[in-house]
Amino acid sequence: MTTYTATDRLVADLIEKHDDVRAQFAGEWIRYRDSPALQELSWHAQSTCARINALFYDDPDEARRLFHELIPGAGAGIDFRPPSASTTASASPSATAPSSTRTSW
């Protein structure tokens, strides 16, 4: 039985309704700045990363739950430490964040 998170439902809904989101997930070229849907996905990822960073040391179990909700394909034994940062699809992580704030998986 597959369990779907709020993130899964949000992404599935956006893929169904928006060609630009479908293109993003298909690995095609996109125009991020022209896409309210891709901007919403980016905001969601950035917001979740901020929540993880804010509570990780006080409630690591909740931070891990949020992490796995954001990245459902991450392995159960993955280990990470804040600060974590999300980046947009139009830029590489090194172009948008100093190396001290990038998360290595």
GROMACS elastic network, one bead per residue, 0.5 to 0.9 nm:
[ bonds ]
;  ai    aj funct       b0    kb
    4     7     6  0.79244   500
    4     8     6  0.56918   500
    4     9     6  0.67530   500
    5     8     6  0.50626   500
    5     9     6  0.63944   500
    5    10     6  0.86358   500
    5    69     6  0.62483   500
    5    70     6  0.87960   500
    5    72     6  0.86170   500
    6     9     6  0.51591   500
    6    10     6  0.61125   500
    6    11     6  0.86243   500
    6    69     6  0.77219   500
    7    10     6  0.50201   500
    7    11     6  0.60829   500
    7    12     6  0.84453   500
    7    44     6  0.85820   500
    7    69     6  0.63980   500
    7    70     6  0.63727   500
    7    71     6  0.88644   500
    7    72     6  0.89253   500
    8    11     6  0.52913   500
    8    12     6  0.60333   500
    8    13     6  0.84996   500
    8    69     6  0.79796   500
    8    70     6  0.84619   500
    8    72     6  0.83414   500
    9    12     6  0.51105   500
    9    13     6  0.60137   500
    9    14     6  0.85410   500
   10    13     6  0.52104   500
   10    14     6  0.61947   500
   10    15     6  0.86295   500
   10    41     6  0.84041   500
   11    14     6  0.50879   500
   11    15     6  0.60361   500
   11    16     6  0.85196   500
   11    21     6  0.84359   500
   11    41     6  0.76199   500
   12    15     6  0.51170   500
   12    16     6  0.61379   500
   12    17     6  0.86722   500
   13    16     6  0.51851   500
   13    17     6  0.62429   500
   13    18     6  0.85129   500
   14    17     6  0.51897   500
   14    18     6  0.57013   500
   14    19     6  0.87378   500
   14    21     6  0.63927   500
   14    22     6  0.80276   500
   14    37     6  0.66400   500
   14    38     6  0.85660   500
   14    41     6  0.86234   500
   15    18     6  0.55556   500
   15    19     6  0.70511   500
   15    20     6  0.80556   500
   15    21     6  0.51891   500
   15    23     6  0.86118   500
   15    24     6  0.89503   500
   15    25     6  0.80670   500
   16    19     6  0.78692   500
   16    21     6  0.83622   500
   16    22     6  0.74260   500
   17    21     6  0.82776   500
   17    22     6  0.85863   500
   18    21     6  0.54483   500
   18    22     6  0.64739   500
   18    23     6  0.87848   500
   18    35     6  0.88736   500
   18    37     6  0.70694   500
   19    22     6  0.50124   500
   19    23     6  0.61273   500
   19    24     6  0.86178   500
   20    23     6  0.50180   500
   20    24     6  0.61975   500
   20    25     6  0.88247   500
   20    29     6  0.88425   500
   20    30     6  0.62850   500
   20    31     6  0.75532   500
   20    32     6  0.81991   500
   20    35     6  0.67894   500
   20    37     6  0.76987   500
   20    38     6  0.73649   500
   21    25     6  0.63572   500
   21    26     6  0.85360   500
   21    30     6  0.83287   500
   21    35     6  0.83504   500
   21    37     6  0.68065   500
   21    38     6  0.62186   500
   21    41     6  0.89888   500
   22    25     6  0.53422   500
   22    26     6  0.61323   500
   22    27     6  0.87384   500
   22    28     6  0.86141   500
   23    27     6  0.62136   500
   23    29     6  0.68292   500
   23    30     6  0.65772   500
   24    27     6  0.53195   500
   24    28     6  0.58104   500
   24    29     6  0.70611   500
   24    30     6  0.62807   500
   24    38     6  0.83131   500
   24    89     6  0.78507   500
   25    28     6  0.75725   500
   27    30     6  0.87108   500
   30    34     6  0.88776   500
   30    35     6  0.85776   500
   30    89     6  0.85539   500
   30    90     6  0.78665   500
   31    34     6  0.55598   500
   31    35     6  0.65560   500
   31    38     6  0.89342   500
   31    90     6  0.80959   500
   32    35     6  0.52324   500
   32    36     6  0.80556   500
   32    37     6  0.88005   500
   32    38     6  0.61499   500
   32    39     6  0.69656   500
   32    88     6  0.81760   500
   32    89     6  0.76222   500
   32    90     6  0.67068   500
   33    36     6  0.76401   500
   33    38     6  0.82467   500
   33    39     6  0.74573   500
   34    38     6  0.86524   500
   34    39     6  0.87594   500
   35    38     6  0.53739   500
   35    39     6  0.62888   500
   35    40     6  0.86708   500
   36    39     6  0.50185   500
   36    40     6  0.61464   500
   36    41     6  0.87765   500
   37    40     6  0.50146   500
   37    41     6  0.63955   500
   37    42     6  0.87028   500
   38    41     6  0.50434   500
   38    42     6  0.61806   500
   38    43     6  0.85682   500
   38    88     6  0.86824   500
   38    89     6  0.87382   500
   39    42     6  0.50114   500
   39    43     6  0.60933   500
   39    44     6  0.85615   500
   39    88     6  0.84809   500
   40    43     6  0.50369   500
   40    44     6  0.61293   500
   40    45     6  0.86595   500
   41    44     6  0.50746   500
   41    45     6  0.62544   500
   41    46     6  0.86245   500
   42    45     6  0.51573   500
   42    46     6  0.60975   500
   42    47     6  0.84211   500
   42    86     6  0.76065   500
   42    87     6  0.74288   500
   42    88     6  0.61905   500
   42    89     6  0.84645   500
   43    46     6  0.51093   500
   43    47     6  0.58850   500
   43    48     6  0.84610   500
   44    47     6  0.51042   500
   44    48     6  0.61168   500
   44    49     6  0.85937   500
   44    70     6  0.88657   500
   45    48     6  0.51737   500
   45    49     6  0.61684   500
   45    50     6  0.86380   500
   45    70     6  0.69600   500
   45    85     6  0.85441   500
   45    86     6  0.60931   500
   45    87     6  0.83866   500
   46    49     6  0.50838   500
   46    50     6  0.61843   500
   46    51     6  0.86909   500
   46    85     6  0.67648   500
   46    86     6  0.53877   500
   46    87     6  0.77839   500
   47    50     6  0.50978   500
   47    51     6  0.63056   500
   47    52     6  0.87005   500
   47    86     6  0.89384   500
   48    51     6  0.50512   500
   48    52     6  0.61723   500
   48    53     6  0.86027   500
   48    66     6  0.69782   500
   48    67     6  0.78332   500
   48    70     6  0.72802   500
   48    86     6  0.89333   500
   49    52     6  0.50290   500
   49    53     6  0.61271   500
   49    54     6  0.85681   500
   49    66     6  0.84487   500
   49    67     6  0.78401   500
   49    70     6  0.86463   500
   49    82     6  0.87378   500
   49    83     6  0.81720   500
   49    84     6  0.59482   500
   49    85     6  0.59325   500
   49    86     6  0.67294   500
   50    53     6  0.50981   500
   50    54     6  0.61154   500
   50    55     6  0.87896   500
   50    83     6  0.84034   500
   50    84     6  0.77621   500
   50    85     6  0.77532   500
   51    54     6  0.50868   500
   51    55     6  0.63137   500
   51    56     6  0.82638   500
   51    63     6  0.76803   500
   51    66     6  0.82609   500
   52    55     6  0.55357   500
   52    56     6  0.55589   500
   52    60     6  0.84909   500
   52    62     6  0.79926   500
   52    64     6  0.78181   500
   52    66     6  0.67687   500
   52    67     6  0.72033   500
   52    82     6  0.75102   500
   52    83     6  0.83192   500
   52    84     6  0.77788   500
   53    56     6  0.55846   500
   53    57     6  0.82807   500
   53    63     6  0.78060   500
   53    81     6  0.84971   500
   53    82     6  0.53916   500
   53    83     6  0.55438   500
   53    84     6  0.65942   500
   53    85     6  0.88896   500
   54    57     6  0.79554   500
   54    58     6  0.84328   500
   54    63     6  0.88067   500
   54    82     6  0.87641   500
   54    83     6  0.88790   500
   55    58     6  0.53276   500
   55    59     6  0.55914   500
   55    60     6  0.70339   500
   55    62     6  0.77958   500
   55    63     6  0.64445   500
   56    59     6  0.53854   500
   56    61     6  0.79119   500
   56    62     6  0.75581   500
   56    63     6  0.51945   500
   56    64     6  0.80014   500
   56    81     6  0.80176   500
   56    82     6  0.72000   500
   57    60     6  0.57452   500
   57    63     6  0.85911   500
   57    82     6  0.89349   500
   59    62     6  0.55731   500
   59    63     6  0.64380   500
   59    64     6  0.88801   500
   60    64     6  0.60963   500
   60    65     6  0.85246   500
   61    64     6  0.51489   500
   61    65     6  0.61954   500
   61    66     6  0.87010   500
   62    66     6  0.61812   500
   62    67     6  0.85191   500
   63    66     6  0.51419   500
   63    67     6  0.61261   500
   63    68     6  0.87062   500
   64    68     6  0.61669   500
   64    69     6  0.84812   500
   64    79     6  0.89263   500
   64    80     6  0.86904   500
   65    68     6  0.52346   500
   65    69     6  0.61358   500
   65    70     6  0.86144   500
   66    70     6  0.61088   500
   66    71     6  0.85078   500
   67    70     6  0.50982   500
   67    71     6  0.60128   500
   67    72     6  0.79137   500
   67    74     6  0.85470   500
   68    73     6  0.75173   500
   68    74     6  0.64943   500
   68    75     6  0.85164   500
   68    76     6  0.83196   500
   69    72     6  0.53943   500
   71    74     6  0.57190   500
   72    75     6  0.82153   500
   73    76     6  0.89225   500
   74    77     6  0.83959   500
   74    78     6  0.67829   500
   74   105     6  0.87726   500
   75    78     6  0.54583   500
   76    79     6  0.88763   500
   78   105     6  0.77338   500
   79   105     6  0.80128   500
   80    84     6  0.83849   500
   80   103     6  0.75300   500
   80   104     6  0.77686   500
   80   105     6  0.73218   500
   81    84     6  0.72359   500
   81   103     6  0.78236   500
   82    85     6  0.84411   500
   82   101     6  0.80115   500
   82   103     6  0.76439   500
   83   100     6  0.82925   500
   83   101     6  0.57131   500
   83   102     6  0.75267   500
   83   103     6  0.73255   500
   84   101     6  0.61861   500
   84   102     6  0.61241   500
   84   103     6  0.52376   500
   84   104     6  0.88444   500
   85    93     6  0.87410   500
   85    97     6  0.77110   500
   85   101     6  0.64355   500
   85   102     6  0.59679   500
   85   103     6  0.66316   500
   86    93     6  0.80391   500
   86    97     6  0.89277   500
   86   102     6  0.82755   500
   86   103     6  0.86406   500
   87    90     6  0.83038   500
   87    91     6  0.70034   500
   87    92     6  0.73202   500
   87    93     6  0.59626   500
   87    96     6  0.66611   500
   87    97     6  0.79779   500
   88    91     6  0.58285   500
   88    92     6  0.78173   500
   88    93     6  0.82634   500
   88    96     6  0.83707   500
   89    92     6  0.74961   500
   91    94     6  0.82262   500
   91    95     6  0.62916   500
   91    96     6  0.67679   500
   92    95     6  0.52909   500
   92    96     6  0.66809   500
   92    97     6  0.88820   500
   93    96     6  0.53458   500
   93    97     6  0.59802   500
   93    98     6  0.84126   500
   93    99     6  0.85262   500
   93   102     6  0.69290   500
   94    97     6  0.56125   500
   94    98     6  0.65392   500
   94    99     6  0.66586   500
   94   102     6  0.77250   500
   95    98     6  0.78602   500
   97   100     6  0.79373   500
   97   101     6  0.62164   500
   97   102     6  0.63340   500
   98   101     6  0.56691   500
   98   102     6  0.67465   500
   99   102     6  0.53090   500
   99   103     6  0.85039   500
  100   103     6  0.83672   500
